[in-house]
Amino acid sequence: MKISVCYFLHDEADLIEESLASIFNLTKYDIHLSIYLTSGIFNQKVYDIAKLMNVRYGGDLHCKFQNFPSQCANSFLRDSYYVKNFDIAFVGSPDYRFLGVGEFDSFIDKASEFIDNKFYIASTRYINDGAVFQAGIYTKFGIEKIGYLDQNFIPNESSDTDYHYRCSLFYKEDPAQLLNKSYRQDIICKSTHHNHHYYENGSSPPIRDINRYLQNTFIFNPINVAYFKQKWGAAKEYKTPFNNPKYDLRIKWEDVTNPYPREFFNPITPFF
């Protein structure tokens, strides 16, 4: 089985060495690594660390220094599944690492059972984790059904939430709840991560409701939260993007740069 692994580096570069070691050390799988530098501006420290990891593990190093991780993620998924024909495309996080030799392989072994019937497979420390973008696999099956990330979210916050939201609507499930989803498979792994802002603190359980998630995200990126609410309604009542039946839940590759050409985004939108 061929596996493609992707990391986006901005301000967490110090953590990537341990994270990558937890994947590559003693793995039985053929793994191709892609690192995208997404700090927005040139950062010598981030570049040096990324270059070292690229030399150590091989693969591709993308040095555009654009703060558009959702655009990079789409390119990674397209390249992995439709150009290089990988079986699995895993999106990691520098502050997330597997614990113990063989834990990543164990995750892949279990995940391989679901790549043909789930849209997303999460590596998580919690049962039914509410954190939607910790580390995991965007499956080719999911890309065929729901498409790519919405690149209108810049730099990144909420593009993954929007993806999971569309997946829930595809299965006609309540998209505001982040638990027990038909489209997703959570696999419990021995792992650890540094604090993410969608956790209230380092020891609290994950947020399980999208309203609370957006409230936390608002602190970091209010414009993206405003766009999310304009796209799905202030009360998240829309079933199609912008309440327009002409828009499908799926974002096709040929539409990723402008998935909703008829819409005008007004950032001055009530948030909550």
QUIRAGI-V23483 format. One record per helix or strand. SS is the DSSP state (@ for helix, = for strand). FROM is the first residue (numbers start at 0). LEN is the number of residues. If there is no record, write none. Layout:
ss->[SS:SS]
from->[FROM:FROM]
len->[LEN:LEN]
This chain:
ss->[=:@:=:@:=:@:=:=:@:=:=:@:=:@:=:=:=:=:@:@:@:=:@]
from->[1:12:29:43:59:68:87:95:102:119:135:139:146:158:176:183:190:208:209:221:240:250:252]
len->[8:12:8:14:3:15:4:3:9:5:3:7:1:12:1:5:3:1:11:11:3:1:3]
